């Protein structure tokens, strides 16, 4: 029964967000949910009674709602979307890691914090930072700085990407590719892309989860390096393996076999989208606004450089591939 109170609070925020999203569809319920949650957390963080439910919504519910989206897709769609996005993904990945090294050194930011900001921007935000911190020996303050910086630019992206997409007249698929390759956290990708449109949201989720898989070889390399160079060092693979991505693919495989009737798809979509709004309310409520305030100027400057670089390079590479 512990998560019930927190889930109820997230559901109440989600209901308000859905109402506001109906009134202001250009913003959308996902964006309103995360913003209302952040505003409440900034005013008064959730009490201990609500925290288990809020944490469940922000992580577990979000992951399983994404798995539910997979139940409406086919393996062919996943393979096509992932393959089409791979050149953009790898291009932005190389650009961000290279820029993090040189700009980070110019700003006198230490190596570990540069690494954390690079993987957080290039791959999957807080999840990548947490995974990297599990396999390299980093100071906790570096982790806090990186999380605060990435969180700040997640909120900027949620607010900025949909209006920029409309101003550029991006199609649903083009916006999904852009959001999936250029926004940090999965939660923020979902919020911004579903605010743009359901088709954009579905495309962005496929792209984002393909991008998340880059975490496995990258963090695996650092894990291998640590075990090889540090006597007695041990690394838990489960801490950096994105298991919900595996379940997403399994759900798509089940749907590809025809085991999920097409008549169920609209209902699964509605349930998934409603769960996503509740989950994003939890993401907002669980945000550490104080950590963001204390991130400091230099990490924010590097975060801004990397964020602008990945946003612009993603658009540029996609445009070059289409022309």
LINTA-V209552 format. One line per field, one symbol per residue. ss: DSSP state (H for helix, E for strand, C for the rest). Layout:
ss: ???
//
This chain:
ss: CHHHHHHHHHHHHHHHHHHHHHHCCCCCHHHHHHHHHHHHHHHCCCCHHHHHHHHHHHHHHHHHHHHHHHCCCCHHHHHHHHHHHHHHHHHHHHHHHHHHHHHHHHCCCCHHHHHHHHHHHHHHHHHHHHHHHHHCCCCHHHHHHHHHHHHHHHHHHHHHHHHHHHHCCCCHHHHHHHHHHHCCCHHHHHHHHHHHCHHHHHHHHHHHHHHHCHHHHHHHHHHHHHHHHCCCCCCCHHHCCCHHHHHHHHHHHHHHCCCCCHHHHHHHHHHHHHHHHHHHHHHHHCCCHHHHHCCCHHHHHHHHHHHHHHHHHHHHHHHHHHC
//
